[in-house]
Amino acid sequence: MKHSPAKKNPLRALRRLPWWCWLFLAVCIALPVSTLGGMLPVLAAVFGVGFCIQMAISSRLALWQKLLVCTLAVLTCWGLGWGCVWVMWVLM
């Protein structure tokens, strides 16, 4: 049974990402930076990065669907991240 080259080197899969996916990844990574850290914003950002990568390499969706799903995922991550910060600020 042959393995694909991406299975041997997971970083090789990153080379296949379209240019627009890198924009979504940058916005997700900016979340913990903008909230000055914290476990929940970091988890939301990790979820966003993983989800956007998975959607970008998916062959089941059209380009417009990928862009829409990634946009909604990033907005959800930012909402969760800043929502957690806001709740913590209100409780203190």
Order of alpha helices (4+ residues) and beta strands (2+ residues): alpha-alpha-alpha-alpha-alpha
